Amino acid sequence: MKWKDPNFNSKEKAFYYVRVLEAPTMRHSQFDALAMRRSKANNEPALIQERAYSSPIWLTPES
């Protein structure tokens, strides 16, 4: 995948970072509950969605 900033201006400072979301997955406790034939493990949601952020990339205009 390739992305391009349509508003990029090489004369201005800028920074970019990546945010990603994982596809929702079942909690381990929910797998255990299903194995024990229970409908729910506890009061927590059965699914979780992890997320991650990259380090920023800083762009400084040339003088």
PDB file of N, CA, C and O in Angstrom:
ATOM      1  N   MET A   1       0.840  -1.163   0.000  1.00  0.00           N
ATOM      2  CA  MET A   1       0.000   0.000   0.000  1.00  0.00           C
ATOM      3  C   MET A   1       0.895   1.240   0.000  1.00  0.00           C
ATOM      4  O   MET A   1       1.934   1.281   0.659  1.00  0.00           O
ATOM      5  N   LYS A   2       0.470   2.223  -0.742  1.00  0.00           N
ATOM      6  CA  LYS A   2       1.214   3.471  -0.837  1.00  0.00           C
ATOM      7  C   LYS A   2       0.253   4.609  -0.539  1.00  0.00           C
ATOM      8  O   LYS A   2      -0.890   4.600  -0.995  1.00  0.00           O
ATOM      9  N   TRP A   3       0.717   5.590   0.227  1.00  0.00           N
ATOM     10  CA  TRP A   3      -0.108   6.735   0.560  1.00  0.00           C
ATOM     11  C   TRP A   3       0.664   8.005   0.252  1.00  0.00           C
ATOM     12  O   TRP A   3       1.878   8.068   0.450  1.00  0.00           O
ATOM     13  N   LYS A   4      -0.038   9.010  -0.230  1.00  0.00           N
ATOM     14  CA  LYS A   4       0.581  10.293  -0.543  1.00  0.00           C
ATOM     15  C   LYS A   4      -0.276  11.385   0.086  1.00  0.00           C
ATOM     16  O   LYS A   4      -1.502  11.363  -0.021  1.00  0.00           O
ATOM     17  N   ASP A   5       0.384  12.346   0.746  1.00  0.00           N
ATOM     18  CA  ASP A   5      -0.322  13.454   1.378  1.00  0.00           C
ATOM     19  C   ASP A   5      -0.684  14.483   0.312  1.00  0.00           C
ATOM     20  O   ASP A   5       0.206  15.105  -0.268  1.00  0.00           O
ATOM     21  N   PRO A   6      -1.966  14.671   0.047  1.00  0.00           N
ATOM     22  CA  PRO A   6      -2.366  15.624  -1.000  1.00  0.00           C
ATOM     23  C   PRO A   6      -2.091  17.078  -0.614  1.00  0.00           C
ATOM     24  O   PRO A   6      -2.044  17.947  -1.485  1.00  0.00           O
ATOM     25  N   ASN A   7      -1.908  17.353   0.689  1.00  0.00           N
ATOM     26  CA  ASN A   7      -1.673  18.727   1.155  1.00  0.00           C
ATOM     27  C   ASN A   7      -0.208  18.991   1.501  1.00  0.00           C
ATOM     28  O   ASN A   7       0.109  20.013   2.111  1.00  0.00           O
ATOM     29  N   PHE A   8       0.687  18.077   1.116  1.00  0.00           N
ATOM     30  CA  PHE A   8       2.095  18.230   1.475  1.00  0.00           C
ATOM     31  C   PHE A   8       2.689  19.484   0.849  1.00  0.00           C
ATOM     32  O   PHE A   8       2.489  19.774  -0.330  1.00  0.00           O
ATOM     33  N   ASN A   9       3.431  20.225   1.686  1.00  0.00           N
ATOM     34  CA  ASN A   9       4.114  21.430   1.227  1.00  0.00           C
ATOM     35  C   ASN A   9       5.558  21.306   1.692  1.00  0.00           C
ATOM     36  O   ASN A   9       5.822  21.319   2.895  1.00  0.00           O
ATOM     37  N   SER A  10       6.483  21.186   0.769  1.00  0.00           N
ATOM     38  CA  SER A  10       7.889  20.963   1.120  1.00  0.00           C
ATOM     39  C   SER A  10       8.526  22.148   1.835  1.00  0.00           C
ATOM     40  O   SER A  10       9.646  22.036   2.334  1.00  0.00           O
ATOM     41  N   LYS A  11       7.829  23.285   1.892  1.00  0.00           N
ATOM     42  CA  LYS A  11       8.370  24.464   2.580  1.00  0.00           C
ATOM     43  C   LYS A  11       7.921  24.538   4.045  1.00  0.00           C
ATOM     44  O   LYS A  11       8.332  25.444   4.771  1.00  0.00           O
ATOM     45  N   GLU A  12       7.088  23.598   4.480  1.00  0.00           N
ATOM     46  CA  GLU A  12       6.585  23.578   5.856  1.00  0.00           C
ATOM     47  C   GLU A  12       7.096  22.351   6.601  1.00  0.00           C
ATOM     48  O   GLU A  12       7.335  21.302   6.003  1.00  0.00           O
ATOM     49  N   LYS A  13       7.261  22.497   7.925  1.00  0.00           N
ATOM     50  CA  LYS A  13       7.602  21.347   8.755  1.00  0.00           C
ATOM     51  C   LYS A  13       6.411  20.401   8.787  1.00  0.00           C
ATOM     52  O   LYS A  13       5.259  20.828   8.717  1.00  0.00           O
ATOM     53  N   ALA A  14       6.705  19.113   8.895  1.00  0.00           N
ATOM     54  CA  ALA A  14       5.631  18.119   8.953  1.00  0.00           C
ATOM     55  C   ALA A  14       6.108  16.897   9.718  1.00  0.00           C
ATOM     56  O   ALA A  14       7.309  16.685   9.886  1.00  0.00           O
ATOM     57  N   PHE A  15       5.158  16.098  10.179  1.00  0.00           N
ATOM     58  CA  PHE A  15       5.498  14.801  10.741  1.00  0.00           C
ATOM     59  C   PHE A  15       4.404  13.819  10.366  1.00  0.00           C
ATOM     60  O   PHE A  15       3.242  14.187  10.193  1.00  0.00           O
ATOM     61  N   TYR A  16       4.800  12.568  10.246  1.00  0.00           N
ATOM     62  CA  TYR A  16       3.879  11.493   9.874  1.00  0.00           C
ATOM     63  C   TYR A  16       4.123  10.306  10.784  1.00  0.00           C
ATOM     64  O   TYR A  16       5.244  10.085  11.241  1.00  0.00           O
ATOM     65  N   TYR A  17       3.085   9.551  11.042  1.00  0.00           N
ATOM     66  CA  TYR A  17       3.209   8.298  11.772  1.00  0.00           C
ATOM     67  C   TYR A  17       2.118   7.361  11.279  1.00  0.00           C
ATOM     68  O   TYR A  17       1.151   7.790  10.650  1.00  0.00           O
ATOM     69  N   VAL A  18       2.283   6.099  11.567  1.00  0.00           N
ATOM     70  CA  VAL A  18       1.326   5.085  11.115  1.00  0.00           C
ATOM     71  C   VAL A  18       0.527   4.598  12.313  1.00  0.00           C
ATOM     72  O   VAL A  18       1.085   4.318  13.374  1.00  0.00           O
ATOM     73  N   ARG A  19      -0.774   4.500  12.134  1.00  0.00           N
ATOM     74  CA  ARG A  19      -1.655   3.880  13.131  1.00  0.00           C
ATOM     75  C   ARG A  19      -2.278   2.657  12.474  1.00  0.00           C
ATOM     76  O   ARG A  19      -2.756   2.728  11.342  1.00  0.00           O
ATOM     77  N   VAL A  20      -2.271   1.547  13.180  1.00  0.00           N
ATOM     78  CA  VAL A  20      -2.892   0.339  12.647  1.00  0.00           C
ATOM     79  C   VAL A  20      -3.849  -0.250  13.676  1.00  0.00           C
ATOM     80  O   VAL A  20      -3.609  -0.167  14.880  1.00  0.00           O
ATOM     81  N   LEU A  21      -4.923  -0.837  13.196  1.00  0.00           N
ATOM     82  CA  LEU A  21      -5.883  -1.532  14.043  1.00  0.00           C
ATOM     83  C   LEU A  21      -5.915  -3.000  13.636  1.00  0.00           C
ATOM     84  O   LEU A  21      -6.013  -3.328  12.453  1.00  0.00           O
ATOM     85  N   GLU A  22      -5.831  -3.866  14.621  1.00  0.00           N
ATOM     86  CA  GLU A  22      -5.903  -5.297  14.369  1.00  0.00           C
ATOM     87  C   GLU A  22      -7.365  -5.682  14.148  1.00  0.00           C
ATOM     88  O   GLU A  22      -8.268  -5.041  14.685  1.00  0.00           O
ATOM     89  N   ALA A  23      -7.590  -6.717  13.366  1.00  0.00           N
ATOM     90  CA  ALA A  23      -8.942  -7.246  13.231  1.00  0.00           C
ATOM     91  C   ALA A  23      -9.402  -7.711  14.613  1.00  0.00           C
ATOM     92  O   ALA A  23      -8.603  -8.290  15.348  1.00  0.00           O
ATOM     93  N   PRO A  24     -10.652  -7.480  14.990  1.00  0.00           N
ATOM     94  CA  PRO A  24     -11.107  -7.916  16.313  1.00  0.00           C
ATOM     95  C   PRO A  24     -10.881  -9.422  16.508  1.00  0.00           C
ATOM     96  O   PRO A  24     -11.152 -10.230  15.620  1.00  0.00           O
ATOM     97  N   THR A  25     -10.378  -9.770  17.694  1.00  0.00           N
ATOM     98  CA  THR A  25     -10.122 -11.178  18.028  1.00  0.00           C
ATOM     99  C   THR A  25     -10.751 -11.499  19.378  1.00  0.00           C
ATOM    100  O   THR A  25     -10.976 -10.616  20.206  1.00  0.00           O
ATOM    101  N   MET A  26     -11.027 -12.777  19.577  1.00  0.00           N
ATOM    102  CA  MET A  26     -11.636 -13.207  20.823  1.00  0.00           C
ATOM    103  C   MET A  26     -10.601 -13.236  21.946  1.00  0.00           C
ATOM    104  O   MET A  26      -9.455 -13.633  21.737  1.00  0.00           O
ATOM    105  N   ARG A  27     -11.015 -12.814  23.130  1.00  0.00           N
ATOM    106  CA  ARG A  27     -10.134 -12.870  24.304  1.00  0.00           C
ATOM    107  C   ARG A  27      -9.853 -14.322  24.668  1.00  0.00           C
ATOM    108  O   ARG A  27     -10.673 -15.205  24.416  1.00  0.00           O
ATOM    109  N   HIS A  28      -8.691 -14.560  25.261  1.00  0.00           N
ATOM    110  CA  HIS A  28      -8.353 -15.921  25.702  1.00  0.00           C
ATOM    111  C   HIS A  28      -9.353 -16.422  26.732  1.00  0.00           C
ATOM    112  O   HIS A  28      -9.699 -17.603  26.738  1.00  0.00           O
ATOM    113  N   SER A  29      -9.819 -15.534  27.601  1.00  0.00           N
ATOM    114  CA  SER A  29     -10.796 -15.941  28.621  1.00  0.00           C
ATOM    115  C   SER A  29     -12.112 -16.385  27.982  1.00  0.00           C
ATOM    116  O   SER A  29     -12.810 -17.240  28.526  1.00  0.00           O
ATOM    117  N   GLN A  30     -12.445 -15.813  26.846  1.00  0.00           N
ATOM    118  CA  GLN A  30     -13.670 -16.215  26.147  1.00  0.00           C
ATOM    119  C   GLN A  30     -13.513 -17.604  25.544  1.00  0.00           C
ATOM    120  O   GLN A  30     -14.458 -18.392  25.550  1.00  0.00           O
ATOM    121  N   PHE A  31     -12.317 -17.912  25.018  1.00  0.00           N
ATOM    122  CA  PHE A  31     -12.063 -19.274  24.526  1.00  0.00           C
ATOM    123  C   PHE A  31     -12.237 -20.283  25.652  1.00  0.00           C
ATOM    124  O   PHE A  31     -12.821 -21.349  25.453  1.00  0.00           O
ATOM    125  N   ASP A  32     -11.723 -19.941  26.853  1.00  0.00           N
ATOM    126  CA  ASP A  32     -11.869 -20.837  28.006  1.00  0.00           C
ATOM    127  C   ASP A  32     -13.331 -21.022  28.381  1.00  0.00           C
ATOM    128  O   ASP A  32     -13.765 -22.135  28.678  1.00  0.00           O
ATOM    129  N   ALA A  33     -14.091 -19.925  28.367  1.00  0.00           N
ATOM    130  CA  ALA A  33     -15.515 -19.999  28.703  1.00  0.00           C
ATOM    131  C   ALA A  33     -16.253 -20.903  27.721  1.00  0.00           C
ATOM    132  O   ALA A  33     -17.097 -21.703  28.125  1.00  0.00           O
ATOM    133  N   LEU A  34     -15.943 -20.778  26.452  1.00  0.00           N
ATOM    134  CA  LEU A  34     -16.593 -21.642  25.457  1.00  0.00           C
ATOM    135  C   LEU A  34     -16.227 -23.106  25.669  1.00  0.00           C
ATOM    136  O   LEU A  34     -17.071 -23.988  25.504  1.00  0.00           O
ATOM    137  N   ALA A  35     -14.980 -23.369  26.030  1.00  0.00           N
ATOM    138  CA  ALA A  35     -14.557 -24.744  26.291  1.00  0.00           C
ATOM    139  C   ALA A  35     -15.292 -25.326  27.493  1.00  0.00           C
ATOM    140  O   ALA A  35     -15.538 -26.531  27.555  1.00  0.00           O
ATOM    141  N   MET A  36     -15.645 -24.458  28.453  1.00  0.00           N
ATOM    142  CA  MET A  36     -16.377 -24.909  29.646  1.00  0.00           C
ATOM    143  C   MET A  36     -17.888 -24.779  29.458  1.00  0.00           C
ATOM    144  O   MET A  36     -18.655 -24.916  30.411  1.00  0.00           O
ATOM    145  N   ARG A  37     -18.306 -24.515  28.225  1.00  0.00           N
ATOM    146  CA  ARG A  37     -19.713 -24.396  27.848  1.00  0.00           C
ATOM    147  C   ARG A  37     -20.443 -23.296  28.604  1.00  0.00           C
ATOM    148  O   ARG A  37     -21.591 -23.456  29.020  1.00  0.00           O
ATOM    149  N   ARG A  38     -19.757 -22.188  28.770  1.00  0.00           N
ATOM    150  CA  ARG A  38     -20.376 -20.987  29.349  1.00  0.00           C
ATOM    151  C   ARG A  38     -20.534 -19.982  28.221  1.00  0.00           C
ATOM    152  O   ARG A  38     -19.746 -19.967  27.275  1.00  0.00           O
ATOM    153  N   SER A  39     -21.551 -19.147  28.324  1.00  0.00           N
ATOM    154  CA  SER A  39     -21.774 -18.182  27.236  1.00  0.00           C
ATOM    155  C   SER A  39     -20.778 -17.028  27.271  1.00  0.00           C
ATOM    156  O   SER A  39     -20.406 -16.487  26.230  1.00  0.00           O
ATOM    157  N   LYS A  40     -20.345 -16.649  28.490  1.00  0.00           N
ATOM    158  CA  LYS A  40     -19.449 -15.507  28.606  1.00  0.00           C
ATOM    159  C   LYS A  40     -18.464 -15.745  29.736  1.00  0.00           C
ATOM    160  O   LYS A  40     -18.800 -16.364  30.746  1.00  0.00           O
ATOM    161  N   ALA A  41     -17.240 -15.248  29.559  1.00  0.00           N
ATOM    162  CA  ALA A  41     -16.198 -15.449  30.558  1.00  0.00           C
ATOM    163  C   ALA A  41     -16.443 -14.583  31.795  1.00  0.00           C
ATOM    164  O   ALA A  41     -16.335 -15.073  32.919  1.00  0.00           O
ATOM    165  N   ASN A  42     -16.763 -13.336  31.607  1.00  0.00           N
ATOM    166  CA  ASN A  42     -16.985 -12.385  32.701  1.00  0.00           C
ATOM    167  C   ASN A  42     -17.691 -11.174  32.124  1.00  0.00           C
ATOM    168  O   ASN A  42     -18.313 -11.269  31.066  1.00  0.00           O
ATOM    169  N   ASN A  43     -17.610 -10.060  32.787  1.00  0.00           N
ATOM    170  CA  ASN A  43     -18.311  -8.857  32.303  1.00  0.00           C
ATOM    171  C   ASN A  43     -17.548  -8.089  31.238  1.00  0.00           C
ATOM    172  O   ASN A  43     -18.026  -7.056  30.770  1.00  0.00           O
ATOM    173  N   GLU A  44     -16.374  -8.567  30.844  1.00  0.00           N
ATOM    174  CA  GLU A  44     -15.595  -7.907  29.796  1.00  0.00           C
ATOM    175  C   GLU A  44     -16.153  -8.265  28.425  1.00  0.00           C
ATOM    176  O   GLU A  44     -16.807  -9.297  28.274  1.00  0.00           O
ATOM    177  N   PRO A  45     -15.905  -7.432  27.434  1.00  0.00           N
ATOM    178  CA  PRO A  45     -16.325  -7.789  26.071  1.00  0.00           C
ATOM    179  C   PRO A  45     -15.619  -9.066  25.611  1.00  0.00           C
ATOM    180  O   PRO A  45     -14.476  -9.310  25.996  1.00  0.00           O
ATOM    181  N   ALA A  46     -16.277  -9.867  24.805  1.00  0.00           N
ATOM    182  CA  ALA A  46     -15.695 -11.122  24.316  1.00  0.00           C
ATOM    183  C   ALA A  46     -14.588 -10.860  23.295  1.00  0.00           C
ATOM    184  O   ALA A  46     -13.669 -11.666  23.154  1.00  0.00           O
ATOM    185  N   LEU A  47     -14.675  -9.737  22.585  1.00  0.00           N
ATOM    186  CA  LEU A  47     -13.689  -9.414  21.557  1.00  0.00           C
ATOM    187  C   LEU A  47     -12.830  -8.229  21.985  1.00  0.00           C
ATOM    188  O   LEU A  47     -13.283  -7.346  22.713  1.00  0.00           O
ATOM    189  N   ILE A  48     -11.583  -8.227  21.522  1.00  0.00           N
ATOM    190  CA  ILE A  48     -10.699  -7.084  21.733  1.00  0.00           C
ATOM    191  C   ILE A  48     -10.116  -6.677  20.384  1.00  0.00           C
ATOM    192  O   ILE A  48     -10.072  -7.467  19.441  1.00  0.00           O
ATOM    193  N   GLN A  49      -9.676  -5.443  20.317  1.00  0.00           N
ATOM    194  CA  GLN A  49      -9.052  -4.951  19.090  1.00  0.00           C
ATOM    195  C   GLN A  49      -7.782  -4.200  19.483  1.00  0.00           C
ATOM    196  O   GLN A  49      -7.846  -3.108  20.048  1.00  0.00           O
ATOM    197  N   GLU A  50      -6.644  -4.789  19.183  1.00  0.00           N
ATOM    198  CA  GLU A  50      -5.363  -4.174  19.521  1.00  0.00           C
ATOM    199  C   GLU A  50      -5.037  -3.072  18.517  1.00  0.00           C
ATOM    200  O   GLU A  50      -5.532  -3.087  17.390  1.00  0.00           O
ATOM    201  N   ARG A  51      -4.207  -2.123  18.926  1.00  0.00           N
ATOM    202  CA  ARG A  51      -3.767  -1.065  18.032  1.00  0.00           C
ATOM    203  C   ARG A  51      -2.294  -0.777  18.257  1.00  0.00           C
ATOM    204  O   ARG A  51      -1.748  -1.056  19.325  1.00  0.00           O
ATOM    205  N   ALA A  52      -1.666  -0.224  17.252  1.00  0.00           N
ATOM    206  CA  ALA A  52      -0.241   0.093  17.337  1.00  0.00           C
ATOM    207  C   ALA A  52       0.021   1.409  16.619  1.00  0.00           C
ATOM    208  O   ALA A  52      -0.702   1.798  15.703  1.00  0.00           O
ATOM    209  N   TYR A  53       1.075   2.079  17.063  1.00  0.00           N
ATOM    210  CA  TYR A  53       1.490   3.352  16.478  1.00  0.00           C
ATOM    211  C   TYR A  53       2.979   3.278  16.180  1.00  0.00           C
ATOM    212  O   TYR A  53       3.743   2.721  16.969  1.00  0.00           O
ATOM    213  N   SER A  54       3.395   3.830  15.058  1.00  0.00           N
ATOM    214  CA  SER A  54       4.822   3.869  14.730  1.00  0.00           C
ATOM    215  C   SER A  54       5.460   5.097  15.370  1.00  0.00           C
ATOM    216  O   SER A  54       4.769   5.972  15.891  1.00  0.00           O
ATOM    217  N   SER A  55       6.758   5.145  15.323  1.00  0.00           N
ATOM    218  CA  SER A  55       7.477   6.357  15.707  1.00  0.00           C
ATOM    219  C   SER A  55       7.234   7.406  14.621  1.00  0.00           C
ATOM    220  O   SER A  55       7.066   7.054  13.454  1.00  0.00           O
ATOM    221  N   PRO A  56       7.214   8.677  14.987  1.00  0.00           N
ATOM    222  CA  PRO A  56       6.983   9.701  13.966  1.00  0.00           C
ATOM    223  C   PRO A  56       8.191   9.879  13.049  1.00  0.00           C
ATOM    224  O   PRO A  56       9.335   9.635  13.432  1.00  0.00           O
ATOM    225  N   ILE A  57       7.899  10.304  11.853  1.00  0.00           N
ATOM    226  CA  ILE A  57       8.928  10.689  10.883  1.00  0.00           C
ATOM    227  C   ILE A  57       8.792  12.197  10.729  1.00  0.00           C
ATOM    228  O   ILE A  57       7.756  12.698  10.290  1.00  0.00           O
ATOM    229  N   TRP A  58       9.850  12.914  11.095  1.00  0.00           N
ATOM    230  CA  TRP A  58       9.822  14.375  11.060  1.00  0.00           C
ATOM    231  C   TRP A  58      10.463  14.877   9.775  1.00  0.00           C
ATOM    232  O   TRP A  58      11.540  14.422   9.390  1.00  0.00           O
ATOM    233  N   LEU A  59       9.807  15.803   9.125  1.00  0.00           N
ATOM    234  CA  LEU A  59      10.327  16.410   7.897  1.00  0.00           C
ATOM    235  C   LEU A  59      10.558  17.890   8.154  1.00  0.00           C
ATOM    236  O   LEU A  59       9.657  18.601   8.599  1.00  0.00           O
ATOM    237  N   THR A  60      11.777  18.351   7.869  1.00  0.00           N
ATOM    238  CA  THR A  60      12.121  19.761   8.045  1.00  0.00           C
ATOM    239  C   THR A  60      12.532  20.312   6.689  1.00  0.00           C
ATOM    240  O   THR A  60      13.323  19.690   5.979  1.00  0.00           O
ATOM    241  N   PRO A  61      12.005  21.465   6.326  1.00  0.00           N
ATOM    242  CA  PRO A  61      12.370  22.034   5.021  1.00  0.00           C
ATOM    243  C   PRO A  61      13.860  22.379   4.966  1.00  0.00           C
ATOM    244  O   PRO A  61      14.470  22.761   5.965  1.00  0.00           O
ATOM    245  N   GLU A  62      14.414  22.232   3.783  1.00  0.00           N
ATOM    246  CA  GLU A  62      15.809  22.644   3.589  1.00  0.00           C
ATOM    247  C   GLU A  62      15.885  24.154   3.626  1.00  0.00           C
ATOM    248  O   GLU A  62      14.977  24.837   3.153  1.00  0.00           O
ATOM    249  N   SER A  63      16.993  24.695   4.199  1.00  0.00           N
ATOM    250  CA  SER A  63      17.093  26.154   4.269  1.00  0.00           C
ATOM    251  C   SER A  63      17.625  26.753   3.000  1.00  0.00           C
ATOM    252  O   SER A  63      17.767  27.972   2.905  1.00  0.00           O
TER     253      SER A  63
END
